[in-house]
Amino acid sequence: MTPKIIAIAEAVKDELNGQLFSQGFTAERHYQPVYELTDMKTLHVTVVPKGLEIEPISRAETAGDYQIDVSVQKKFTIGDNTELDAMMELVSEIADFLTRLRLTIGAATALWLKTENEPVFAAEHIEMFRQFTSVLTMTYRL
């Protein structure tokens, strides 16, 4: 049986791949969004299971809050506002799409709880690698 967090990550990946965005990509699920720097000329959208909190909702039932990271990464050529603004726009599109989205997981429905994007981009990746990196953390309750 597939762990619930993996099923949710797969559902997020599938939803992203079924939607059109301003920049084309194929989302992949991995355990880490780590790639060779030479491969980063291509846009990478990676879905990663991140965390789980389980809490009681009654004497006999619990609810799980599942955190899923969606990373958006690409090595840029110039690094000017136009190029980086386009990447920020894509992150915003993905966040808007996933926010309030109900995911069907088997017979259950995972409810969206919150979207986080802190920080909105990794400044050290821009400086060190000339790469844009932003990570959305989506939290779903199942």
C-alpha positions as a Markdown table, in Angstrom:
| # | Residue | x | y | z |
|---|---|---|---|---|
| 1 | Met | 0.0 | 0.0 | 0.0 |
| 2 | Thr | 1.3 | 3.4 | -1.0 |
| 3 | Pro | 1.9 | 5.8 | 2.0 |
| 4 | Lys | -0.6 | 8.6 | 2.0 |
| 5 | Ile | 2.1 | 11.3 | 1.6 |
| 6 | Ile | 3.4 | 9.7 | -1.5 |
| 7 | Ala | -0.1 | 9.4 | -3.0 |
| 8 | Ile | -0.7 | 13.1 | -2.3 |
| 9 | Ala | 2.6 | 14.0 | -3.9 |
| 10 | Glu | 1.7 | 11.9 | -6.9 |
| 11 | Ala | -1.7 | 13.6 | -7.2 |
| 12 | Val | 0.0 | 17.1 | -7.0 |
| 13 | Lys | 2.4 | 16.0 | -9.8 |
| 14 | Asp | -0.5 | 14.7 | -11.9 |
| 15 | Glu | -2.6 | 17.8 | -11.4 |
| 16 | Leu | 0.4 | 20.0 | -12.5 |
| 17 | Asn | 1.0 | 17.9 | -15.6 |
| 18 | Gly | -2.7 | 18.2 | -16.6 |
| 19 | Gln | -2.6 | 22.0 | -16.6 |
| 20 | Leu | -1.2 | 24.5 | -19.0 |
| 21 | Phe | 1.1 | 27.2 | -17.6 |
| 22 | Ser | 2.9 | 30.2 | -19.2 |
| 23 | Gln | 6.0 | 28.0 | -19.4 |
| 24 | Gly | 5.9 | 24.4 | -20.4 |
| 25 | Phe | 7.3 | 21.7 | -18.1 |
| 26 | Thr | 6.7 | 18.1 | -17.0 |
| 27 | Ala | 6.6 | 17.9 | -13.2 |
| 28 | Glu | 8.4 | 14.9 | -11.6 |
| 29 | Arg | 8.2 | 13.5 | -8.1 |
| 30 | His | 11.5 | 12.9 | -6.4 |
| 31 | Tyr | 12.8 | 12.8 | -2.8 |
| 32 | Gln | 15.1 | 15.8 | -3.4 |
| 33 | Pro | 15.0 | 18.5 | -6.1 |
| 34 | Val | 18.7 | 18.0 | -6.8 |
| 35 | Tyr | 20.1 | 18.1 | -10.4 |
| 36 | Glu | 23.4 | 18.5 | -12.1 |
| 37 | Leu | 24.1 | 22.2 | -12.8 |
| 38 | Thr | 24.6 | 21.4 | -16.4 |
| 39 | Asp | 21.0 | 20.0 | -16.6 |
| 40 | Met | 19.5 | 23.2 | -15.2 |
| 41 | Lys | 19.2 | 25.0 | -18.5 |
| 42 | Thr | 15.9 | 23.1 | -18.7 |
| 43 | Leu | 13.1 | 24.2 | -16.4 |
| 44 | His | 12.6 | 21.7 | -13.6 |
| 45 | Val | 9.4 | 21.4 | -11.5 |
| 46 | Thr | 9.8 | 18.8 | -8.8 |
| 47 | Val | 7.3 | 17.6 | -6.3 |
| 48 | Val | 8.7 | 16.3 | -3.0 |
| 49 | Pro | 7.0 | 14.9 | 0.1 |
| 50 | Lys | 8.1 | 17.1 | 3.0 |
| 51 | Gly | 6.3 | 16.6 | 6.3 |
| 52 | Leu | 3.4 | 15.1 | 8.2 |
| 53 | Glu | 1.5 | 16.2 | 11.3 |
| 54 | Ile | -1.1 | 13.9 | 12.8 |
| 55 | Glu | -3.5 | 15.2 | 15.4 |
| 56 | Pro | -6.7 | 13.9 | 17.1 |
| 57 | Ile | -10.0 | 15.2 | 15.9 |
| 58 | Ser | -12.1 | 13.0 | 18.2 |
| 59 | Arg | -11.4 | 10.1 | 20.6 |
| 60 | Ala | -11.4 | 7.6 | 17.8 |
| 61 | Glu | -10.2 | 9.7 | 14.8 |
| 62 | Thr | -7.1 | 11.5 | 13.6 |
| 63 | Ala | -6.4 | 13.9 | 10.8 |
| 64 | Gly | -3.1 | 14.2 | 8.9 |
| 65 | Asp | -1.7 | 17.4 | 7.6 |
| 66 | Tyr | 0.6 | 16.6 | 4.7 |
| 67 | Gln | 3.2 | 19.0 | 3.4 |
| 68 | Ile | 4.3 | 18.8 | -0.2 |
| 69 | Asp | 7.1 | 20.9 | -1.7 |
| 70 | Val | 6.9 | 22.0 | -5.3 |
| 71 | Ser | 10.3 | 23.4 | -6.4 |
| 72 | Val | 10.7 | 25.5 | -9.6 |
| 73 | Gln | 14.3 | 25.7 | -10.8 |
| 74 | Lys | 16.1 | 26.9 | -13.9 |
| 75 | Lys | 19.5 | 28.3 | -14.7 |
| 76 | Phe | 19.1 | 31.7 | -16.2 |
| 77 | Thr | 21.0 | 33.3 | -19.1 |
| 78 | Ile | 21.0 | 37.0 | -18.3 |
| 79 | Gly | 19.4 | 37.3 | -14.8 |
| 80 | Asp | 17.7 | 40.6 | -15.6 |
| 81 | Asn | 14.2 | 41.5 | -14.2 |
| 82 | Thr | 12.5 | 40.3 | -17.3 |
| 83 | Glu | 13.9 | 36.8 | -17.1 |
| 84 | Leu | 13.5 | 36.4 | -13.3 |
| 85 | Asp | 10.0 | 38.1 | -13.4 |
| 86 | Ala | 8.9 | 35.3 | -15.8 |
| 87 | Met | 10.1 | 32.7 | -13.3 |
| 88 | Met | 8.3 | 34.4 | -10.4 |
| 89 | Glu | 5.1 | 34.6 | -12.6 |
| 90 | Leu | 5.3 | 30.8 | -13.1 |
| 91 | Val | 5.7 | 30.2 | -9.4 |
| 92 | Ser | 2.6 | 32.4 | -8.8 |
| 93 | Glu | 0.6 | 30.5 | -11.5 |
| 94 | Ile | 1.5 | 27.2 | -9.8 |
| 95 | Ala | 0.6 | 28.5 | -6.4 |
| 96 | Asp | -2.7 | 30.0 | -7.6 |
| 97 | Phe | -3.6 | 26.7 | -9.4 |
| 98 | Leu | -2.8 | 24.5 | -6.4 |
| 99 | Thr | -4.4 | 26.8 | -3.8 |
| 100 | Arg | -7.9 | 25.5 | -2.8 |
| 101 | Leu | -7.5 | 22.5 | -5.1 |
| 102 | Arg | -9.0 | 19.3 | -3.7 |
| 103 | Leu | -7.0 | 16.2 | -4.5 |
| 104 | Thr | -8.6 | 12.8 | -5.0 |
| 105 | Ile | -6.5 | 10.2 | -3.2 |
| 106 | Gly | -8.1 | 6.7 | -3.6 |
| 107 | Ala | -11.6 | 7.0 | -2.2 |
| 108 | Ala | -10.7 | 10.1 | 0.0 |
| 109 | Thr | -10.3 | 13.8 | -0.8 |
| 110 | Ala | -7.3 | 15.7 | 0.4 |
| 111 | Leu | -8.3 | 19.2 | 1.3 |
| 112 | Trp | -6.0 | 22.2 | 0.8 |
| 113 | Leu | -5.1 | 24.0 | 4.0 |
| 114 | Lys | -2.4 | 26.5 | 3.1 |
| 115 | Thr | 0.3 | 27.6 | 0.6 |
| 116 | Glu | 3.7 | 28.9 | 1.7 |
| 117 | Asn | 6.5 | 30.4 | -0.3 |
| 118 | Glu | 9.1 | 31.5 | 2.2 |
| 119 | Pro | 11.5 | 32.8 | 0.9 |
| 120 | Val | 10.0 | 33.5 | -2.5 |
| 121 | Phe | 13.4 | 32.6 | -4.2 |
| 122 | Ala | 16.8 | 31.3 | -3.0 |
| 123 | Ala | 19.1 | 34.4 | -3.3 |
| 124 | Glu | 22.1 | 32.2 | -2.7 |
| 125 | His | 21.3 | 30.1 | -5.8 |
| 126 | Ile | 21.1 | 33.3 | -7.9 |
| 127 | Glu | 24.5 | 34.4 | -6.6 |
| 128 | Met | 26.3 | 31.1 | -6.6 |
| 129 | Phe | 24.8 | 29.1 | -9.5 |
| 130 | Arg | 23.1 | 31.8 | -11.6 |
| 131 | Gln | 20.0 | 29.6 | -11.0 |
| 132 | Phe | 16.4 | 30.6 | -10.1 |
| 133 | Thr | 15.0 | 28.4 | -7.3 |
| 134 | Ser | 11.7 | 28.8 | -5.6 |
| 135 | Val | 9.9 | 26.4 | -3.3 |
| 136 | Leu | 6.2 | 26.3 | -2.6 |
| 137 | Thr | 5.0 | 24.3 | 0.4 |
| 138 | Met | 1.5 | 23.1 | 0.0 |
| 139 | Thr | -0.3 | 21.6 | 3.0 |
| 140 | Tyr | -3.3 | 19.2 | 2.5 |
| 141 | Arg | -5.4 | 17.5 | 5.2 |
| 142 | Leu | -6.5 | 13.9 | 4.7 |
